[in-house]
Amino acid sequence: MKKMIGIGSLMLLAIANTAQAHPGHDHGDWTSPLTHGILFASIAAVIATACYVMNQAQQKHSRAKKKDDH
């Protein structure tokens, strides 16, 4: 789990320098807060889904291991 987080963090750092906004990117536009809010909400949703799926897989593995022990 820690290894996956570390790899994910390194990947984010690697693309952070290349993911620059285009020249017409305007934070003063009236749609900017909505657009950025949707972006960050979607990123949070992907992270939450990944955590949920990994947690479910870990619980399934634990239940199977306990069942085999009995």
CHARMM internal coordinates of N, CA and C (Angstrom, degrees):
IC EDIT
DIST 1 N 1 CA 1.4570
DIST 1 CA 1 C 1.5354
ANGL 1 N 1 CA 1 C 109.91
DIST 1 C 2 N 1.3290
ANGL 1 CA 1 C 2 N 116.02
DIHE 1 N 1 CA 1 C 2 N -47.48
DIST 2 N 2 CA 1.4645
ANGL 1 C 2 N 2 CA 119.24
DIHE 1 CA 1 C 2 N 2 CA 179.92
DIST 2 CA 2 C 1.5270
ANGL 2 N 2 CA 2 C 110.58
DIHE 1 C 2 N 2 CA 2 C -65.07
DIST 2 C 3 N 1.3419
ANGL 2 CA 2 C 3 N 115.68
DIHE 2 N 2 CA 2 C 3 N -33.86
DIST 3 N 3 CA 1.4542
ANGL 2 C 3 N 3 CA 119.35
DIHE 2 CA 2 C 3 N 3 CA 179.84
DIST 3 CA 3 C 1.5329
ANGL 3 N 3 CA 3 C 110.25
DIHE 2 C 3 N 3 CA 3 C -65.95
DIST 3 C 4 N 1.3402
ANGL 3 CA 3 C 4 N 116.34
DIHE 3 N 3 CA 3 C 4 N -40.31
DIST 4 N 4 CA 1.4620
ANGL 3 C 4 N 4 CA 120.21
DIHE 3 CA 3 C 4 N 4 CA 179.22
DIST 4 CA 4 C 1.5215
ANGL 4 N 4 CA 4 C 111.18
DIHE 3 C 4 N 4 CA 4 C -65.42
DIST 4 C 5 N 1.3264
ANGL 4 CA 4 C 5 N 117.13
DIHE 4 N 4 CA 4 C 5 N -39.93
DIST 5 N 5 CA 1.4639
ANGL 4 C 5 N 5 CA 121.16
DIHE 4 CA 4 C 5 N 5 CA 178.41
DIST 5 CA 5 C 1.5262
ANGL 5 N 5 CA 5 C 109.76
DIHE 4 C 5 N 5 CA 5 C -65.06
DIST 5 C 6 N 1.3147
ANGL 5 CA 5 C 6 N 116.29
DIHE 5 N 5 CA 5 C 6 N -41.30
DIST 6 N 6 CA 1.4585
ANGL 5 C 6 N 6 CA 120.46
DIHE 5 CA 5 C 6 N 6 CA 178.52
DIST 6 CA 6 C 1.5195
ANGL 6 N 6 CA 6 C 112.03
DIHE 5 C 6 N 6 CA 6 C -63.49
DIST 6 C 7 N 1.3310
ANGL 6 CA 6 C 7 N 116.19
DIHE 6 N 6 CA 6 C 7 N -43.41
DIST 7 N 7 CA 1.4581
ANGL 6 C 7 N 7 CA 119.93
DIHE 6 CA 6 C 7 N 7 CA 179.24
DIST 7 CA 7 C 1.5223
ANGL 7 N 7 CA 7 C 110.00
DIHE 6 C 7 N 7 CA 7 C -65.28
DIST 7 C 8 N 1.3322
ANGL 7 CA 7 C 8 N 116.85
DIHE 7 N 7 CA 7 C 8 N -43.09
DIST 8 N 8 CA 1.4618
ANGL 7 C 8 N 8 CA 120.49
DIHE 7 CA 7 C 8 N 8 CA 178.21
DIST 8 CA 8 C 1.5152
ANGL 8 N 8 CA 8 C 111.98
DIHE 7 C 8 N 8 CA 8 C -61.40
DIST 8 C 9 N 1.3269
ANGL 8 CA 8 C 9 N 116.24
DIHE 8 N 8 CA 8 C 9 N -40.54
DIST 9 N 9 CA 1.4664
ANGL 8 C 9 N 9 CA 120.36
DIHE 8 CA 8 C 9 N 9 CA 178.93
DIST 9 CA 9 C 1.5175
ANGL 9 N 9 CA 9 C 111.07
DIHE 8 C 9 N 9 CA 9 C -64.45
DIST 9 C 10 N 1.3100
ANGL 9 CA 9 C 10 N 116.68
DIHE 9 N 9 CA 9 C 10 N -42.10
DIST 10 N 10 CA 1.4633
ANGL 9 C 10 N 10 CA 120.04
DIHE 9 CA 9 C 10 N 10 CA 178.78
DIST 10 CA 10 C 1.5265
ANGL 10 N 10 CA 10 C 111.07
DIHE 9 C 10 N 10 CA 10 C -64.69
DIST 10 C 11 N 1.3240
ANGL 10 CA 10 C 11 N 116.81
DIHE 10 N 10 CA 10 C 11 N -38.76
DIST 11 N 11 CA 1.4653
ANGL 10 C 11 N 11 CA 119.78
DIHE 10 CA 10 C 11 N 11 CA 178.38
DIST 11 CA 11 C 1.5249
ANGL 11 N 11 CA 11 C 110.59
DIHE 10 C 11 N 11 CA 11 C -64.32
DIST 11 C 12 N 1.3385
ANGL 11 CA 11 C 12 N 117.48
DIHE 11 N 11 CA 11 C 12 N -41.61
DIST 12 N 12 CA 1.4585
ANGL 11 C 12 N 12 CA 120.26
DIHE 11 CA 11 C 12 N 12 CA 178.06
DIST 12 CA 12 C 1.5225
ANGL 12 N 12 CA 12 C 111.57
DIHE 11 C 12 N 12 CA 12 C -63.56
DIST 12 C 13 N 1.3270
ANGL 12 CA 12 C 13 N 116.37
DIHE 12 N 12 CA 12 C 13 N -40.26
DIST 13 N 13 CA 1.4571
ANGL 12 C 13 N 13 CA 119.33
DIHE 12 CA 12 C 13 N 13 CA 178.26
DIST 13 CA 13 C 1.5253
ANGL 13 N 13 CA 13 C 111.34
DIHE 12 C 13 N 13 CA 13 C -66.60
DIST 13 C 14 N 1.3208
ANGL 13 CA 13 C 14 N 116.22
DIHE 13 N 13 CA 13 C 14 N -35.11
DIST 14 N 14 CA 1.4609
ANGL 13 C 14 N 14 CA 120.08
DIHE 13 CA 13 C 14 N 14 CA -178.92
DIST 14 CA 14 C 1.5243
ANGL 14 N 14 CA 14 C 111.76
DIHE 13 C 14 N 14 CA 14 C -67.38
DIST 14 C 15 N 1.3319
ANGL 14 CA 14 C 15 N 117.28
DIHE 14 N 14 CA 14 C 15 N -38.26
DIST 15 N 15 CA 1.4642
ANGL 14 C 15 N 15 CA 119.05
DIHE 14 CA 14 C 15 N 15 CA -178.30
DIST 15 CA 15 C 1.5185
ANGL 15 N 15 CA 15 C 113.00
DIHE 14 C 15 N 15 CA 15 C -89.87
DIST 15 C 16 N 1.3164
ANGL 15 CA 15 C 16 N 118.25
DIHE 15 N 15 CA 15 C 16 N -10.25
DIST 16 N 16 CA 1.4673
ANGL 15 C 16 N 16 CA 120.76
DIHE 15 CA 15 C 16 N 16 CA -177.03
DIST 16 CA 16 C 1.5252
ANGL 16 N 16 CA 16 C 111.47
DIHE 15 C 16 N 16 CA 16 C -61.01
DIST 16 C 17 N 1.3134
ANGL 16 CA 16 C 17 N 117.46
DIHE 16 N 16 CA 16 C 17 N -37.68
DIST 17 N 17 CA 1.4673
ANGL 16 C 17 N 17 CA 120.19
DIHE 16 CA 16 C 17 N 17 CA -179.14
DIST 17 CA 17 C 1.5219
ANGL 17 N 17 CA 17 C 112.10
DIHE 16 C 17 N 17 CA 17 C -72.81
DIST 17 C 18 N 1.3265
ANGL 17 CA 17 C 18 N 116.84
DIHE 17 N 17 CA 17 C 18 N -28.41
DIST 18 N 18 CA 1.4613
ANGL 17 C 18 N 18 CA 119.26
DIHE 17 CA 17 C 18 N 18 CA -177.41
DIST 18 CA 18 C 1.5263
ANGL 18 N 18 CA 18 C 112.18
DIHE 17 C 18 N 18 CA 18 C -90.72
DIST 18 C 19 N 1.3048
ANGL 18 CA 18 C 19 N 118.16
DIHE 18 N 18 CA 18 C 19 N -15.49
DIST 19 N 19 CA 1.4657
ANGL 18 C 19 N 19 CA 121.54
DIHE 18 CA 18 C 19 N 19 CA -176.94
DIST 19 CA 19 C 1.5311
ANGL 19 N 19 CA 19 C 110.76
DIHE 18 C 19 N 19 CA 19 C -93.18
DIST 19 C 20 N 1.2957
ANGL 19 CA 19 C 20 N 115.64
DIHE 19 N 19 CA 19 C 20 N 60.53
DIST 20 N 20 CA 1.4619
ANGL 19 C 20 N 20 CA 120.60
DIHE 19 CA 19 C 20 N 20 CA 179.09
DIST 20 CA 20 C 1.5154
ANGL 20 N 20 CA 20 C 109.68
DIHE 19 C 20 N 20 CA 20 C -88.48
DIST 20 C 21 N 1.3069
ANGL 20 CA 20 C 21 N 116.85
DIHE 20 N 20 CA 20 C 21 N 152.44
DIST 21 N 21 CA 1.4554
ANGL 20 C 21 N 21 CA 121.60
DIHE 20 CA 20 C 21 N 21 CA 178.84
DIST 21 CA 21 C 1.5248
ANGL 21 N 21 CA 21 C 110.12
DIHE 20 C 21 N 21 CA 21 C -70.95
DIST 21 C 22 N 1.3044
ANGL 21 CA 21 C 22 N 115.45
DIHE 21 N 21 CA 21 C 22 N 152.94
DIST 22 N 22 CA 1.4617
ANGL 21 C 22 N 22 CA 120.19
DIHE 21 CA 21 C 22 N 22 CA 178.69
DIST 22 CA 22 C 1.5345
ANGL 22 N 22 CA 22 C 109.97
DIHE 21 C 22 N 22 CA 22 C -71.62
DIST 22 C 23 N 1.3138
ANGL 22 CA 22 C 23 N 118.29
DIHE 22 N 22 CA 22 C 23 N 162.87
DIST 23 N 23 CA 1.4771
ANGL 22 C 23 N 23 CA 121.26
DIHE 22 CA 22 C 23 N 23 CA -175.63
DIST 23 CA 23 C 1.5270
ANGL 23 N 23 CA 23 C 113.94
DIHE 22 C 23 N 23 CA 23 C -57.87
DIST 23 C 24 N 1.3289
ANGL 23 CA 23 C 24 N 119.42
DIHE 23 N 23 CA 23 C 24 N -30.07
DIST 24 N 24 CA 1.4508
ANGL 23 C 24 N 24 CA 121.30
DIHE 23 CA 23 C 24 N 24 CA -178.85
DIST 24 CA 24 C 1.5204
ANGL 24 N 24 CA 24 C 113.45
DIHE 23 C 24 N 24 CA 24 C -88.32
DIST 24 C 25 N 1.3020
ANGL 24 CA 24 C 25 N 117.17
DIHE 24 N 24 CA 24 C 25 N 8.65
DIST 25 N 25 CA 1.4688
ANGL 24 C 25 N 25 CA 122.59
DIHE 24 CA 24 C 25 N 25 CA -178.68
DIST 25 CA 25 C 1.5283
ANGL 25 N 25 CA 25 C 108.89
DIHE 24 C 25 N 25 CA 25 C -67.23
DIST 25 C 26 N 1.3325
ANGL 25 CA 25 C 26 N 115.65
DIHE 25 N 25 CA 25 C 26 N 115.53
DIST 26 N 26 CA 1.4582
ANGL 25 C 26 N 26 CA 120.13
DIHE 25 CA 25 C 26 N 26 CA -173.37
DIST 26 CA 26 C 1.5258
ANGL 26 N 26 CA 26 C 110.30
DIHE 25 C 26 N 26 CA 26 C -121.03
DIST 26 C 27 N 1.3282
ANGL 26 CA 26 C 27 N 116.80
DIHE 26 N 26 CA 26 C 27 N 112.06
DIST 27 N 27 CA 1.4600
ANGL 26 C 27 N 27 CA 120.82
DIHE 26 CA 26 C 27 N 27 CA 177.41
DIST 27 CA 27 C 1.5218
ANGL 27 N 27 CA 27 C 112.14
DIHE 26 C 27 N 27 CA 27 C -77.43
DIST 27 C 28 N 1.3074
ANGL 27 CA 27 C 28 N 118.21
DIHE 27 N 27 CA 27 C 28 N -8.70
DIST 28 N 28 CA 1.4496
ANGL 27 C 28 N 28 CA 121.67
DIHE 27 CA 27 C 28 N 28 CA 179.92
DIST 28 CA 28 C 1.5303
ANGL 28 N 28 CA 28 C 112.97
DIHE 27 C 28 N 28 CA 28 C -89.76
DIST 28 C 29 N 1.3295
ANGL 28 CA 28 C 29 N 116.87
DIHE 28 N 28 CA 28 C 29 N -8.27
DIST 29 N 29 CA 1.4543
ANGL 28 C 29 N 29 CA 120.51
DIHE 28 CA 28 C 29 N 29 CA 179.91
DIST 29 CA 29 C 1.5235
ANGL 29 N 29 CA 29 C 110.45
DIHE 28 C 29 N 29 CA 29 C -67.14
DIST 29 C 30 N 1.3369
ANGL 29 CA 29 C 30 N 117.48
DIHE 29 N 29 CA 29 C 30 N 150.62
DIST 30 N 30 CA 1.4608
ANGL 29 C 30 N 30 CA 120.98
DIHE 29 CA 29 C 30 N 30 CA -176.39
DIST 30 CA 30 C 1.5188
ANGL 30 N 30 CA 30 C 112.75
DIHE 29 C 30 N 30 CA 30 C -67.85
DIST 30 C 31 N 1.3417
ANGL 30 CA 30 C 31 N 118.40
DIHE 30 N 30 CA 30 C 31 N -21.09
DIST 31 N 31 CA 1.4653
ANGL 30 C 31 N 31 CA 121.34
DIHE 30 CA 30 C 31 N 31 CA 179.39
DIST 31 CA 31 C 1.5258
ANGL 31 N 31 CA 31 C 113.01
DIHE 30 C 31 N 31 CA 31 C -89.42
DIST 31 C 32 N 1.3144
ANGL 31 CA 31 C 32 N 116.44
DIHE 31 N 31 CA 31 C 32 N -7.94
DIST 32 N 32 CA 1.4607
ANGL 31 C 32 N 32 CA 120.50
DIHE 31 CA 31 C 32 N 32 CA -175.77
DIST 32 CA 32 C 1.5380
ANGL 32 N 32 CA 32 C 113.37
DIHE 31 C 32 N 32 CA 32 C -58.18
DIST 32 C 33 N 1.3377
ANGL 32 CA 32 C 33 N 119.80
DIHE 32 N 32 CA 32 C 33 N -48.94
DIST 33 N 33 CA 1.4736
ANGL 32 C 33 N 33 CA 118.24
DIHE 32 CA 32 C 33 N 33 CA -179.87
DIST 33 CA 33 C 1.5307
ANGL 33 N 33 CA 33 C 112.88
DIHE 32 C 33 N 33 CA 33 C -60.87
DIST 33 C 34 N 1.3240
ANGL 33 CA 33 C 34 N 116.46
DIHE 33 N 33 CA 33 C 34 N -39.98
DIST 34 N 34 CA 1.4670
ANGL 33 C 34 N 34 CA 120.07
DIHE 33 CA 33 C 34 N 34 CA 179.15
DIST 34 CA 34 C 1.5243
ANGL 34 N 34 CA 34 C 110.96
DIHE 33 C 34 N 34 CA 34 C -65.60
DIST 34 C 35 N 1.3079
ANGL 34 CA 34 C 35 N 115.78
DIHE 34 N 34 CA 34 C 35 N -46.99
DIST 35 N 35 CA 1.4632
ANGL 34 C 35 N 35 CA 120.14
DIHE 34 CA 34 C 35 N 35 CA -178.89
DIST 35 CA 35 C 1.5217
ANGL 35 N 35 CA 35 C 111.36
DIHE 34 C 35 N 35 CA 35 C -61.73
DIST 35 C 36 N 1.3160
ANGL 35 CA 35 C 36 N 117.11
DIHE 35 N 35 CA 35 C 36 N -46.50
DIST 36 N 36 CA 1.4642
ANGL 35 C 36 N 36 CA 119.86
DIHE 35 CA 35 C 36 N 36 CA -179.89
DIST 36 CA 36 C 1.5272
ANGL 36 N 36 CA 36 C 111.28
DIHE 35 C 36 N 36 CA 36 C -69.09
DIST 36 C 37 N 1.3187
ANGL 36 CA 36 C 37 N 116.88
DIHE 36 N 36 CA 36 C 37 N -35.27
DIST 37 N 37 CA 1.4612
ANGL 36 C 37 N 37 CA 120.00
DIHE 36 CA 36 C 37 N 37 CA 176.72
DIST 37 CA 37 C 1.5215
ANGL 37 N 37 CA 37 C 111.95
DIHE 36 C 37 N 37 CA 37 C -61.94
DIST 37 C 38 N 1.3275
ANGL 37 CA 37 C 38 N 115.90
DIHE 37 N 37 CA 37 C 38 N -43.15
DIST 38 N 38 CA 1.4578
ANGL 37 C 38 N 38 CA 120.24
DIHE 37 CA 37 C 38 N 38 CA 177.95
DIST 38 CA 38 C 1.5263
ANGL 38 N 38 CA 38 C 110.32
DIHE 37 C 38 N 38 CA 38 C -64.60
DIST 38 C 39 N 1.3109
ANGL 38 CA 38 C 39 N 116.94
DIHE 38 N 38 CA 38 C 39 N -41.26
DIST 39 N 39 CA 1.4648
ANGL 38 C 39 N 39 CA 121.00
DIHE 38 CA 38 C 39 N 39 CA 178.13
DIST 39 CA 39 C 1.5235
ANGL 39 N 39 CA 39 C 110.74
DIHE 38 C 39 N 39 CA 39 C -59.06
DIST 39 C 40 N 1.3279
ANGL 39 CA 39 C 40 N 116.86
DIHE 39 N 39 CA 39 C 40 N -50.74
DIST 40 N 40 CA 1.4666
ANGL 39 C 40 N 40 CA 120.03
DIHE 39 CA 39 C 40 N 40 CA -177.29
DIST 40 CA 40 C 1.5205
ANGL 40 N 40 CA 40 C 111.59
DIHE 39 C 40 N 40 CA 40 C -68.59
DIST 40 C 41 N 1.3249
ANGL 40 CA 40 C 41 N 117.78
DIHE 40 N 40 CA 40 C 41 N -33.99
DIST 41 N 41 CA 1.4677
ANGL 40 C 41 N 41 CA 120.80
DIHE 40 CA 40 C 41 N 41 CA 176.49
DIST 41 CA 41 C 1.5282
ANGL 41 N 41 CA 41 C 110.65
DIHE 40 C 41 N 41 CA 41 C -65.88
DIST 41 C 42 N 1.3157
ANGL 41 CA 41 C 42 N 117.26
DIHE 41 N 41 CA 41 C 42 N -38.98
DIST 42 N 42 CA 1.4578
ANGL 41 C 42 N 42 CA 119.84
DIHE 41 CA 41 C 42 N 42 CA 179.10
DIST 42 CA 42 C 1.5234
ANGL 42 N 42 CA 42 C 111.21
DIHE 41 C 42 N 42 CA 42 C -68.51
DIST 42 C 43 N 1.3183
ANGL 42 CA 42 C 43 N 117.09
DIHE 42 N 42 CA 42 C 43 N -37.49
DIST 43 N 43 CA 1.4681
ANGL 42 C 43 N 43 CA 120.30
DIHE 42 CA 42 C 43 N 43 CA 176.33
DIST 43 CA 43 C 1.5236
ANGL 43 N 43 CA 43 C 109.94
DIHE 42 C 43 N 43 CA 43 C -64.02
DIST 43 C 44 N 1.3299
ANGL 43 CA 43 C 44 N 116.91
DIHE 43 N 43 CA 43 C 44 N -43.50
DIST 44 N 44 CA 1.4643
ANGL 43 C 44 N 44 CA 120.79
DIHE 43 CA 43 C 44 N 44 CA 178.44
DIST 44 CA 44 C 1.5248
ANGL 44 N 44 CA 44 C 110.85
DIHE 43 C 44 N 44 CA 44 C -63.29
DIST 44 C 45 N 1.3325
ANGL 44 CA 44 C 45 N 117.59
DIHE 44 N 44 CA 44 C 45 N -38.24
DIST 45 N 45 CA 1.4615
ANGL 44 C 45 N 45 CA 121.20
DIHE 44 CA 44 C 45 N 45 CA 179.26
DIST 45 CA 45 C 1.5256
ANGL 45 N 45 CA 45 C 111.41
DIHE 44 C 45 N 45 CA 45 C -65.26
DIST 45 C 46 N 1.3151
ANGL 45 CA 45 C 46 N 117.09
DIHE 45 N 45 CA 45 C 46 N -39.49
DIST 46 N 46 CA 1.4682
ANGL 45 C 46 N 46 CA 120.59
DIHE 45 CA 45 C 46 N 46 CA 178.27
DIST 46 CA 46 C 1.5247
ANGL 46 N 46 CA 46 C 110.22
DIHE 45 C 46 N 46 CA 46 C -65.80
DIST 46 C 47 N 1.3161
ANGL 46 CA 46 C 47 N 117.06
DIHE 46 N 46 CA 46 C 47 N -43.22
DIST 47 N 47 CA 1.4668
ANGL 46 C 47 N 47 CA 121.02
DIHE 46 CA 46 C 47 N 47 CA 179.13
DIST 47 CA 47 C 1.5311
ANGL 47 N 47 CA 47 C 110.42
DIHE 46 C 47 N 47 CA 47 C -64.15
DIST 47 C 48 N 1.3436
ANGL 47 CA 47 C 48 N 116.81
DIHE 47 N 47 CA 47 C 48 N -43.81
DIST 48 N 48 CA 1.4620
ANGL 47 C 48 N 48 CA 120.61
DIHE 47 CA 47 C 48 N 48 CA 179.43
DIST 48 CA 48 C 1.5220
ANGL 48 N 48 CA 48 C 111.40
DIHE 47 C 48 N 48 CA 48 C -63.36
DIST 48 C 49 N 1.3195
ANGL 48 CA 48 C 49 N 116.83
DIHE 48 N 48 CA 48 C 49 N -40.51
DIST 49 N 49 CA 1.4659
ANGL 48 C 49 N 49 CA 120.61
DIHE 48 CA 48 C 49 N 49 CA 178.47
DIST 49 CA 49 C 1.5217
ANGL 49 N 49 CA 49 C 110.80
DIHE 48 C 49 N 49 CA 49 C -65.10
DIST 49 C 50 N 1.3194
ANGL 49 CA 49 C 50 N 117.15
DIHE 49 N 49 CA 49 C 50 N -42.85
DIST 50 N 50 CA 1.4602
ANGL 49 C 50 N 50 CA 120.33
DIHE 49 CA 49 C 50 N 50 CA 178.36
DIST 50 CA 50 C 1.5259
ANGL 50 N 50 CA 50 C 111.10
DIHE 49 C 50 N 50 CA 50 C -61.88
DIST 50 C 51 N 1.3162
ANGL 50 CA 50 C 51 N 117.21
DIHE 50 N 50 CA 50 C 51 N -42.60
DIST 51 N 51 CA 1.4719
ANGL 50 C 51 N 51 CA 120.82
DIHE 50 CA 50 C 51 N 51 CA 178.26
DIST 51 CA 51 C 1.5217
ANGL 51 N 51 CA 51 C 110.73
DIHE 50 C 51 N 51 CA 51 C -63.69
DIST 51 C 52 N 1.3193
ANGL 51 CA 51 C 52 N 116.97
DIHE 51 N 51 CA 51 C 52 N -41.62
DIST 52 N 52 CA 1.4703
ANGL 51 C 52 N 52 CA 121.26
DIHE 51 CA 51 C 52 N 52 CA 179.71
DIST 52 CA 52 C 1.5302
ANGL 52 N 52 CA 52 C 110.60
DIHE 51 C 52 N 52 CA 52 C -63.04
DIST 52 C 53 N 1.3257
ANGL 52 CA 52 C 53 N 116.50
DIHE 52 N 52 CA 52 C 53 N -46.75
DIST 53 N 53 CA 1.4609
ANGL 52 C 53 N 53 CA 120.60
DIHE 52 CA 52 C 53 N 53 CA -179.01
DIST 53 CA 53 C 1.5282
ANGL 53 N 53 CA 53 C 110.83
DIHE 52 C 53 N 53 CA 53 C -63.92
DIST 53 C 54 N 1.3237
ANGL 53 CA 53 C 54 N 117.45
DIHE 53 N 53 CA 53 C 54 N -42.67
DIST 54 N 54 CA 1.4688
ANGL 53 C 54 N 54 CA 120.19
DIHE 53 CA 53 C 54 N 54 CA 178.80
DIST 54 CA 54 C 1.5230
ANGL 54 N 54 CA 54 C 110.58
DIHE 53 C 54 N 54 CA 54 C -65.46
DIST 54 C 55 N 1.3318
ANGL 54 CA 54 C 55 N 117.67
DIHE 54 N 54 CA 54 C 55 N -38.96
DIST 55 N 55 CA 1.4577
ANGL 54 C 55 N 55 CA 121.47
DIHE 54 CA 54 C 55 N 55 CA 178.76
DIST 55 CA 55 C 1.5262
ANGL 55 N 55 CA 55 C 110.37
DIHE 54 C 55 N 55 CA 55 C -64.71
DIST 55 C 56 N 1.3171
ANGL 55 CA 55 C 56 N 117.60
DIHE 55 N 55 CA 55 C 56 N -43.47
DIST 56 N 56 CA 1.4650
ANGL 55 C 56 N 56 CA 121.28
DIHE 55 CA 55 C 56 N 56 CA 178.78
DIST 56 CA 56 C 1.5216
ANGL 56 N 56 CA 56 C 110.92
DIHE 55 C 56 N 56 CA 56 C -62.75
DIST 56 C 57 N 1.3203
ANGL 56 CA 56 C 57 N 117.31
DIHE 56 N 56 CA 56 C 57 N -41.93
DIST 57 N 57 CA 1.4649
ANGL 56 C 57 N 57 CA 120.77
DIHE 56 CA 56 C 57 N 57 CA 178.77
DIST 57 CA 57 C 1.5238
ANGL 57 N 57 CA 57 C 110.89
DIHE 56 C 57 N 57 CA 57 C -64.74
DIST 57 C 58 N 1.3124
ANGL 57 CA 57 C 58 N 116.85
DIHE 57 N 57 CA 57 C 58 N -40.10
DIST 58 N 58 CA 1.4582
ANGL 57 C 58 N 58 CA 120.70
DIHE 57 CA 57 C 58 N 58 CA 179.24
DIST 58 CA 58 C 1.5249
ANGL 58 N 58 CA 58 C 110.55
DIHE 57 C 58 N 58 CA 58 C -66.22
DIST 58 C 59 N 1.3283
ANGL 58 CA 58 C 59 N 117.78
DIHE 58 N 58 CA 58 C 59 N -41.37
DIST 59 N 59 CA 1.4633
ANGL 58 C 59 N 59 CA 120.89
DIHE 58 CA 58 C 59 N 59 CA 178.14
DIST 59 CA 59 C 1.5247
ANGL 59 N 59 CA 59 C 111.07
DIHE 58 C 59 N 59 CA 59 C -65.37
DIST 59 C 60 N 1.3196
ANGL 59 CA 59 C 60 N 117.16
DIHE 59 N 59 CA 59 C 60 N -40.15
DIST 60 N 60 CA 1.4594
ANGL 59 C 60 N 60 CA 120.98
DIHE 59 CA 59 C 60 N 60 CA 178.32
DIST 60 CA 60 C 1.5235
ANGL 60 N 60 CA 60 C 110.34
DIHE 59 C 60 N 60 CA 60 C -63.09
DIST 60 C 61 N 1.3201
ANGL 60 CA 60 C 61 N 116.07
DIHE 60 N 60 CA 60 C 61 N -41.93
DIST 61 N 61 CA 1.4659
ANGL 60 C 61 N 61 CA 120.99
DIHE 60 CA 60 C 61 N 61 CA 178.43
DIST 61 CA 61 C 1.5329
ANGL 61 N 61 CA 61 C 110.42
DIHE 60 C 61 N 61 CA 61 C -64.01
DIST 61 C 62 N 1.3268
ANGL 61 CA 61 C 62 N 116.94
DIHE 61 N 61 CA 61 C 62 N -41.81
DIST 62 N 62 CA 1.4631
ANGL 61 C 62 N 62 CA 121.32
DIHE 61 CA 61 C 62 N 62 CA 179.37
DIST 62 CA 62 C 1.5285
ANGL 62 N 62 CA 62 C 111.53
DIHE 61 C 62 N 62 CA 62 C -64.51
DIST 62 C 63 N 1.3374
ANGL 62 CA 62 C 63 N 116.24
DIHE 62 N 62 CA 62 C 63 N -43.05
DIST 63 N 63 CA 1.4645
ANGL 62 C 63 N 63 CA 119.84
DIHE 62 CA 62 C 63 N 63 CA 179.03
DIST 63 CA 63 C 1.5232
ANGL 63 N 63 CA 63 C 111.07
DIHE 62 C 63 N 63 CA 63 C -64.15
DIST 63 C 64 N 1.3294
ANGL 63 CA 63 C 64 N 117.16
DIHE 63 N 63 CA 63 C 64 N -40.29
DIST 64 N 64 CA 1.4526
ANGL 63 C 64 N 64 CA 120.47
DIHE 63 CA 63 C 64 N 64 CA 179.61
DIST 64 CA 64 C 1.5370
ANGL 64 N 64 CA 64 C 110.73
DIHE 63 C 64 N 64 CA 64 C -65.86
DIST 64 C 65 N 1.3150
ANGL 64 CA 64 C 65 N 115.85
DIHE 64 N 64 CA 64 C 65 N -38.51
DIST 65 N 65 CA 1.4651
ANGL 64 C 65 N 65 CA 120.01
DIHE 64 CA 64 C 65 N 65 CA 179.72
DIST 65 CA 65 C 1.5295
ANGL 65 N 65 CA 65 C 110.40
DIHE 64 C 65 N 65 CA 65 C -67.51
DIST 65 C 66 N 1.3508
ANGL 65 CA 65 C 66 N 117.77
DIHE 65 N 65 CA 65 C 66 N -41.87
DIST 66 N 66 CA 1.4614
ANGL 65 C 66 N 66 CA 121.19
DIHE 65 CA 65 C 66 N 66 CA 178.10
DIST 66 CA 66 C 1.5238
ANGL 66 N 66 CA 66 C 111.16
DIHE 65 C 66 N 66 CA 66 C -64.54
DIST 66 C 67 N 1.3301
ANGL 66 CA 66 C 67 N 116.26
DIHE 66 N 66 CA 66 C 67 N -37.80
DIST 67 N 67 CA 1.4560
ANGL 66 C 67 N 67 CA 120.53
DIHE 66 CA 66 C 67 N 67 CA 179.95
DIST 67 CA 67 C 1.5332
ANGL 67 N 67 CA 67 C 110.21
DIHE 66 C 67 N 67 CA 67 C -65.87
DIST 67 C 68 N 1.3154
ANGL 67 CA 67 C 68 N 116.98
DIHE 67 N 67 CA 67 C 68 N -38.95
DIST 68 N 68 CA 1.4600
ANGL 67 C 68 N 68 CA 121.42
DIHE 67 CA 67 C 68 N 68 CA 179.06
DIST 68 CA 68 C 1.5279
ANGL 68 N 68 CA 68 C 111.66
DIHE 67 C 68 N 68 CA 68 C -68.65
DIST 68 C 69 N 1.3302
ANGL 68 CA 68 C 69 N 117.01
DIHE 68 N 68 CA 68 C 69 N -30.02
DIST 69 N 69 CA 1.4675
ANGL 68 C 69 N 69 CA 121.25
DIHE 68 CA 68 C 69 N 69 CA -179.06
DIST 69 CA 69 C 1.5133
ANGL 69 N 69 CA 69 C 111.85
DIHE 68 C 69 N 69 CA 69 C -71.47
DIST 69 C 70 N 1.3210
ANGL 69 CA 69 C 70 N 118.65
DIHE 69 N 69 CA 69 C 70 N -25.88
DIST 70 N 70 CA 1.4702
ANGL 69 C 70 N 70 CA 122.02
DIHE 69 CA 69 C 70 N 70 CA -176.52
DIST 70 CA 70 C 1.4563
ANGL 70 N 70 CA 70 C 111.44
DIHE 69 C 70 N 70 CA 70 C -88.71
END
COOR INIT
IC SEED 1 N 1 CA 1 C
IC BUILD
